[in-house]
Amino acid sequence: MKTVKAGSVVFANNKPLVYIGGPCVIEGEKEYLFAARSIYALVKKTGRQFVLKASFDKANRTSVDAYRGPGIKEGLRIIAEAKAMLKVPVLTDIHEPWQAEIAAQTADILQIPAFLCRQTDLLLAAGKTGKVINIKKGQFISPASISDAIKKIESTGNHKILLTERGTSFGYGDLIVDMRSLQIMKETEYPVIFDLTHSLQKPGGLAHGTGGDKRFAFTLAKCAAAAGIAGLFFEAHPNPSKALSDGANSLDFKEVVKMLKQTIIIDEAAKKCLKI
């Protein structure tokens, strides 16, 4: 079973669940820093390890008119400020090979978006930075197929890899989470993450935007924690109805507290079961 470190945070499928959280996209410096500080404080109270999630560009928005973010230069400046303020590792997604080296100067974890998990040049560029690489499993591939993405990163000499489940396309405008995926990806020995809030999406569910159904948030979070995985990824916003991206799936801060309490109880039991 492999262990991957990002700063002082340790990811392993037999270690306590790590939480990766933050707003979907940087909406502004003041707004992002407030949300980052608030989410960090909620996780810190639990004693669990935390990685701050940040996006400087949402390049795969449904509509050309949708808000994407401040861009790489301004976004990374804000991310660096948040990292210095909270003193925690930071994860950010990249969409093009040229962004890898630049983002790696600030971020501790580079994330490969699900839609781009087969993009060889992007994976190779990310791997060559030597940073921890979080590969999101595409909605269109089987969990076993993630091995090909792993091999691309490994070919660069980088074995600091995380694997994330975020749902599978199920007909038009819906995703389904096959919990077998967590076990199948765990068989690679790499740490597995469950992306809770993106798994709630209904792609194109708002005609010209992505919708979602938060009714299933706590059920999916508890099921994933019971599988004995390394981390749980979530997006949160002080007022999801006003969020500029993925508001339908984002947790508010009260929901974050509930999710943390429920999943920690289950994670502790799951990790004891792994020793039996």
RODO-2510 file (C-alpha; in nm, 4 decimals, decimal comma):
residues 276
     n   res          X          Y          Z
     1     m     0,0000     0,0000     0,0000
     2     k     0,1536     0,3273    -0,1158
     3     t     0,1824     0,6441     0,0922
     4     v     0,1914     0,9872    -0,0729
     5     k     0,2916     1,3065     0,1087
     6     a     0,1980     1,6619     0,0161
     7     g     0,3793     1,8889     0,2545
     8     s     0,2989     1,7530     0,6000
     9     v    -0,0217     1,5813     0,4856
    10     v    -0,0115     1,2027     0,4457
    11     f    -0,2392     1,0163     0,2060
    12     a    -0,2827     0,6388     0,2343
    13     n    -0,5859     0,4152     0,2134
    14     n    -0,5165     0,2765     0,5618
    15     k    -0,4529     0,6160     0,7242
    16     p    -0,7088     0,8646     0,8642
    17     l    -0,9236     1,0291     0,5987
    18     v    -0,7764     1,3552     0,4666
    19     y    -1,0118     1,6356     0,3620
    20     i    -0,9551     1,8393     0,0463
    21     g    -1,1878     2,1377     0,0324
    22     g    -1,2516     2,4857    -0,0968
    23     p    -1,4813     2,6866    -0,3236
    24     c    -1,5303     2,5621    -0,6792
    25     v    -1,3528     2,8614    -0,8293
    26     i    -1,1758     3,1750    -0,7058
    27     e    -1,4492     3,4390    -0,7272
    28     g    -1,2295     3,7197    -0,5917
    29     e    -0,9436     3,7615    -0,3469
    30     k    -1,1542     3,8702    -0,0489
    31     e    -1,4241     3,6105    -0,1150
    32     y    -1,1807     3,3247    -0,1630
    33     l    -0,9685     3,4011     0,1431
    34     f    -1,2797     3,4227     0,3611
    35     a    -1,4070     3,0867     0,2369
    36     a    -1,0648     2,9226     0,2627
    37     r    -1,0162     3,0434     0,6202
    38     s    -1,3662     2,9310     0,7207
    39     i    -1,3410     2,5827     0,5702
    40     y    -0,9941     2,5292     0,7137
    41     a    -1,1189     2,6247     1,0611
    42     l    -1,4024     2,3707     1,0400
    43     v    -1,1675     2,0866     0,9490
    44     k    -0,9031     2,1932     1,2013
    45     k    -1,1563     2,1539     1,4839
    46     t    -1,1800     1,7835     1,3985
    47     g    -0,8046     1,7290     1,4197
    48     r    -0,7958     1,5896     1,0650
    49     q    -0,5443     1,6868     0,7982
    50     f    -0,6551     1,9375     0,5368
    51     v    -0,5574     2,0376     0,1836
    52     l    -0,6966     2,3607     0,0383
    53     k    -0,8549     2,3281    -0,3053
    54     a    -0,8290     2,6217    -0,5477
    55     s    -0,9139     2,6792    -0,9151
    56     f    -0,7783     2,9739    -1,1100
    57     d    -0,9654     2,8715    -1,4265
    58     k    -1,2667     2,6482    -1,4882
    59     a    -1,1891     2,5720    -1,8503
    60     n    -1,4644     2,3140    -1,9017
    61     r    -1,7721     2,5224    -1,8193
    62     t    -2,0870     2,4291    -2,0100
    63     s    -2,1555     2,7769    -2,1489
    64     v    -1,9146     3,0184    -2,3135
    65     d    -2,0727     3,2899    -2,0973
    66     a    -2,0052     3,1099    -1,7656
    67     y    -1,7606     3,2580    -1,5154
    68     r    -1,4217     3,0840    -1,5368
    69     g    -1,2032     3,2504    -1,2768
    70     p    -0,9304     3,5164    -1,2501
    71     g    -0,6782     3,3356    -1,4711
    72     i    -0,3460     3,1750    -1,3904
    73     k    -0,1391     3,4814    -1,2944
    74     e    -0,3870     3,6460    -1,0578
    75     g    -0,5224     3,3114    -0,9426
    76     l    -0,1847     3,1777    -0,8354
    77     r    -0,1120     3,5032    -0,6525
    78     i    -0,4291     3,4582    -0,4481
    79     i    -0,3547     3,0897    -0,3938
    80     a    -0,0060     3,1741    -0,2672
    81     e    -0,1587     3,4223    -0,0231
    82     a    -0,4039     3,1626     0,1084
    83     k    -0,1278     2,9037     0,1403
    84     a     0,0910     3,1407     0,3409
    85     m    -0,2022     3,2435     0,5602
    86     l    -0,3204     2,8917     0,6472
    87     k     0,0106     2,7056     0,6166
    88     v    -0,1498     2,4062     0,4479
    89     p    -0,0810     2,2289     0,1178
    90     v    -0,2759     2,3557    -0,1829
    91     l    -0,4264     2,1662    -0,4770
    92     t    -0,5086     2,3308    -0,8085
    93     d    -0,6237     2,1947    -1,1423
    94     i    -0,4426     2,2513    -1,4708
    95     h    -0,5839     2,2182    -1,8215
    96     e    -0,2921     2,2647    -2,0591
    97     p     0,0668     2,1317    -2,0499
    98     w     0,2240     2,4788    -2,0291
    99     q     0,0378     2,5481    -1,7051
   100     a     0,2022     2,2593    -1,5169
   101     e     0,5421     2,4122    -1,4454
   102     i     0,3959     2,7524    -1,3602
   103     a     0,1303     2,6134    -1,1238
   104     a     0,3874     2,3838    -0,9604
   105     q     0,5725     2,6903    -0,8315
   106     t     0,2806     2,7509    -0,5939
   107     a     0,0704     2,4369    -0,5650
   108     d     0,1649     2,1201    -0,3779
   109     i    -0,0769     1,9022    -0,5747
   110     l    -0,1568     1,9371    -0,9447
   111     q    -0,4958     1,8011    -1,0410
   112     i    -0,5820     1,6516    -1,3781
   113     p    -0,9499     1,7262    -1,4536
   114     a    -1,1682     1,4238    -1,5269
   115     f    -1,2387     1,5296    -1,8852
   116     l    -0,8613     1,5441    -1,9470
   117     c    -0,7432     1,2201    -1,7836
   118     r    -0,6451     1,0741    -2,1230
   119     q    -0,4477     1,3801    -2,2403
   120     t    -0,0975     1,2379    -2,2629
   121     d     0,0911     1,5673    -2,2958
   122     l    -0,0879     1,7127    -1,9942
   123     l    -0,0149     1,4064    -1,7798
   124     l     0,3505     1,4006    -1,8810
   125     a     0,3975     1,7721    -1,8154
   126     a     0,2359     1,7353    -1,4739
   127     g     0,4445     1,4311    -1,3869
   128     k     0,7701     1,6022    -1,4816
   129     t     0,7146     1,8739    -1,2183
   130     g     0,7743     1,6183    -0,9449
   131     k     0,4669     1,7393    -0,7591
   132     v     0,1911     1,5157    -0,6251
   133     i    -0,0508     1,4503    -0,9120
   134     n    -0,4213     1,3916    -0,8485
   135     i    -0,5813     1,2184    -1,1456
   136     k    -0,9576     1,2436    -1,1595
   137     k    -1,1088     0,9385    -1,3266
   138     g    -1,3003     1,0465    -1,6349
   139     q    -1,6770     1,0118    -1,6326
   140     f    -1,6360     0,8116    -1,9531
   141     i    -1,3817     0,5452    -1,8505
   142     s    -1,3894     0,2392    -1,6296
   143     p    -1,2012     0,2405    -1,2990
   144     a    -0,9631    -0,0236    -1,4365
   145     s    -0,8693     0,2116    -1,7214
   146     i    -0,7121     0,4565    -1,4769
   147     s    -0,4034     0,2323    -1,4932
   148     d    -0,3139     0,3857    -1,8297
   149     a    -0,3110     0,7359    -1,6823
   150     i    -0,0997     0,6073    -1,3936
   151     k     0,1582     0,4635    -1,6333
   152     k     0,1905     0,7985    -1,8107
   153     i     0,2742     0,9750    -1,4840
   154     e     0,5053     0,6933    -1,3733
   155     s     0,6941     0,7149    -1,7057
   156     t     0,8264     1,0540    -1,5904
   157     g     0,9740     0,8968    -1,2763
   158     n     0,6983     1,0441    -1,0595
   159     h     0,5189     0,7993    -0,8306
   160     k     0,3440     1,0582    -0,6149
   161     i    -0,0054     0,9862    -0,7469
   162     l    -0,3580     1,0190    -0,6077
   163     l    -0,6659     0,8749    -0,7824
   164     t    -1,0071     1,0384    -0,7581
   165     e    -1,3531     0,8971    -0,8254
   166     r    -1,6133     1,1583    -0,9298
   167     g    -1,8995     0,9609    -1,0814
   168     t    -1,9687     0,8009    -1,4178
   169     s    -2,1896     0,9267    -1,7012
   170     f    -2,5294     0,7602    -1,6815
   171     g    -2,7533     0,8567    -1,9684
   172     y    -2,8184     1,2196    -2,0512
   173     g    -2,7528     1,4776    -1,7803
   174     d    -2,6814     1,2461    -1,4893
   175     l    -2,3960     1,0746    -1,3063
   176     i    -2,3935     0,7607    -1,0974
   177     v    -2,1339     0,6547    -0,8410
   178     d    -2,0349     0,2903    -0,8608
   179     m    -1,8743     0,2271    -0,5236
   180     r    -1,6894    -0,0695    -0,6748
   181     s    -1,4687     0,1917    -0,8418
   182     l    -1,3133     0,2795    -0,5066
   183     q    -1,2095    -0,0803    -0,4462
   184     i    -1,0871    -0,1314    -0,8031
   185     m    -0,8710     0,1810    -0,7883
   186     k    -0,7436     0,0854    -0,4415
   187     e    -0,6030    -0,2301    -0,6003
   188     t    -0,3428    -0,0082    -0,7722
   189     e    -0,2073     0,0510    -0,4177
   190     y    -0,2229     0,4285    -0,4745
   191     p    -0,4279     0,6487    -0,2380
   192     v    -0,7891     0,6909    -0,3509
   193     i    -0,9969     1,0065    -0,3084
   194     f    -1,3722     1,0460    -0,3402
   195     d    -1,4923     1,3711    -0,4975
   196     l    -1,8217     1,4118    -0,3171
   197     t    -1,9649     1,7282    -0,4659
   198     h    -1,8794     1,6699    -0,8326
   199     s    -2,0405     1,3274    -0,8010
   200     l    -2,3660     1,5092    -0,7286
   201     q    -2,3613     1,6896    -1,0636
   202     k    -2,6213     1,6704    -1,3364
   203     p    -2,4138     1,7752    -1,6391
   204     g    -2,6132     2,0081    -1,8597
   205     g    -2,9014     1,9735    -1,6163
   206     l    -2,9746     2,3464    -1,6343
   207     a    -2,9912     2,3506    -2,0152
   208     h    -2,6906     2,5824    -2,0501
   209     g    -2,5243     2,4893    -1,7232
   210     t    -2,4558     2,2032    -1,4847
   211     g    -2,7086     2,1266    -1,2146
   212     g    -2,6904     1,8892    -0,9216
   213     d    -2,8805     1,7137    -0,6454
   214     k    -2,7478     1,7569    -0,2914
   215     r    -3,0048     1,5175    -0,1463
   216     f    -2,7475     1,2434    -0,1852
   217     a    -2,4456     1,4268    -0,0428
   218     f    -2,4384     1,2671     0,3001
   219     t    -2,5301     0,9207     0,1724
   220     l    -2,2476     0,9192    -0,0810
   221     a    -1,9994     1,0674     0,1668
   222     k    -2,0773     0,7979     0,4238
   223     c    -2,0582     0,5178     0,1682
   224     a    -1,7192     0,6381     0,0445
   225     a    -1,5816     0,6691     0,3970
   226     a    -1,6950     0,3134     0,4691
   227     a    -1,4852     0,1892     0,1749
   228     g    -1,1643     0,2760     0,3587
   229     i    -1,0071     0,5378     0,1334
   230     a    -0,7404     0,8044     0,1699
   231     g    -0,9317     1,1276     0,1238
   232     l    -1,2572     1,3079     0,0622
   233     f    -1,2767     1,6046    -0,1766
   234     f    -1,5558     1,8590    -0,1444
   235     e    -1,6465     2,2073    -0,2570
   236     a    -1,8057     2,4521    -0,0169
   237     h    -1,9352     2,8065    -0,0363
   238     p    -2,0791     3,0455     0,2258
   239     n    -2,3906     3,0860     0,0077
   240     p    -2,4119     2,8120    -0,2600
   241     s    -2,7129     2,9705    -0,4296
   242     k    -2,4921     3,2714    -0,5102
   243     a    -2,1850     3,0717    -0,6181
   244     l    -2,0500     3,1530    -0,9637
   245     s    -1,9753     2,7873    -1,0371
   246     d    -2,1220     2,4552    -0,9170
   247     g    -2,3489     2,6140    -0,6595
   248     a    -2,6037     2,3339    -0,6966
   249     n    -2,3470     2,0842    -0,5677
   250     s    -2,1503     2,2929    -0,3178
   251     l    -2,1997     2,2435     0,0552
   252     d    -2,2729     2,5350     0,2835
   253     f    -2,0675     2,5567     0,6012
   254     k    -2,3307     2,3880     0,8215
   255     e    -2,3416     2,0985     0,5774
   256     v    -1,9616     2,0763     0,5916
   257     v    -1,9776     2,0350     0,9707
   258     k    -2,2364     1,7583     0,9406
   259     m    -2,0399     1,5801     0,6671
   260     l    -1,7192     1,5942     0,8712
   261     k    -1,8819     1,4516     1,1831
   262     q    -2,0512     1,1666     0,9962
   263     t    -1,7557     1,0632     0,7828
   264     i    -1,5007     1,0743     1,0651
   265     i    -1,7082     0,8298     1,2713
   266     i    -1,7366     0,5944     0,9758
   267     d    -1,3734     0,6369     0,8688
   268     e    -1,2499     0,5391     1,2137
   269     a    -1,4591     0,2219     1,2019
   270     a    -1,3528     0,1435     0,8442
   271     k    -0,9824     0,1753     0,9236
   272     k    -1,0249    -0,0606     1,2219
   273     c    -1,1923    -0,3102     0,9876
   274     l    -0,8883    -0,2982     0,7573
   275     k    -0,6803    -0,4429     1,0406
   276     i    -0,9049    -0,7454     1,0880
***
